[in-house]
Amino acid sequence: ATPVASVAGGAYEDDQSVELTTSTVGASIYYTMNGTTPSATNGTLYSGAITVDESCAIRAIALKSGSVNSPVMTEEYIIG
């Protein structure tokens, strides 16, 4: 299943703490913050809340061995 961000994209005055989840049991979430498409070889393995302290787009994908990759989630944040 497509990853879900705990904070929706949008414009915020303050830093945001964003958690990623997926309903796919046993899946790993990989994410990027530089606009590129995340994968097991491009991106960071999600391990805890992401601090968004500057404008960026978080893109995330759920991967599970033996399963089809999830669609890519994209949430854009404007900080300041």
C-alpha positions in Angstrom: 0.0 0.0 0.0 1.1 3.6 -0.7 2.9 5.1 2.3 1.0 7.8 4.2 2.5 10.9 5.9 1.3 11.9 9.3 1.5 15.6 8.3 -0.1 16.6 5.0 1.9 18.6 2.6 1.4 22.4 2.7 2.7 25.7 4.0 3.8 25.8 7.6 5.4 28.5 9.8 7.4 26.0 11.9 9.4 22.8 11.4 7.3 19.7 11.0 7.9 16.2 12.3 6.6 13.7 9.7 6.0 10.0 10.3 5.5 7.6 7.5 3.4 4.4 7.7 2.1 1.8 5.3 -0.6 -0.8 5.8 1.5 -3.4 4.0 2.7 -5.8 6.8 6.4 -6.4 6.7 7.1 -3.7 4.1 10.1 -1.3 4.3 9.6 2.3 3.5 12.3 4.2 1.6 12.1 8.0 1.1 13.9 10.9 -0.6 13.7 14.6 0.0 15.5 15.8 -3.1 12.7 15.1 -5.6 14.1 11.9 -7.0 12.1 8.6 -7.0 12.8 6.5 -4.0 13.8 2.8 -4.3 15.9 0.3 -2.3 19.0 1.8 -4.0 18.0 5.4 -4.0 16.8 6.9 -0.8 16.9 6.4 2.9 15.3 3.5 4.8 12.7 5.1 7.0 13.4 4.4 10.7 11.6 7.2 12.6 10.1 10.7 12.3 11.6 13.0 9.7 12.2 16.6 10.7 11.2 18.9 7.9 13.0 22.2 8.6 13.2 23.6 5.1 10.9 23.5 2.0 11.1 20.2 0.3 9.1 17.3 -1.1 9.1 13.9 0.6 8.6 11.0 -1.7 8.2 7.5 -0.3 7.6 4.0 -1.5 6.8 0.8 0.4 8.9 -2.3 -0.7 8.3 -5.9 0.3 10.2 -8.9 -1.1 8.0 -10.9 -3.4 5.4 -8.2 -3.7 4.8 -5.4 -6.2 6.3 -2.0 -5.2 3.7 0.5 -3.9 2.8 3.6 -5.8 5.1 6.6 -4.8 3.7 9.0 -2.2 4.6 12.7 -2.7 4.0 15.4 -0.1 5.4 18.9 -0.6 6.2 21.2 2.3 6.8 24.9 2.4 8.5 26.0 5.6 8.7 29.6 6.6 
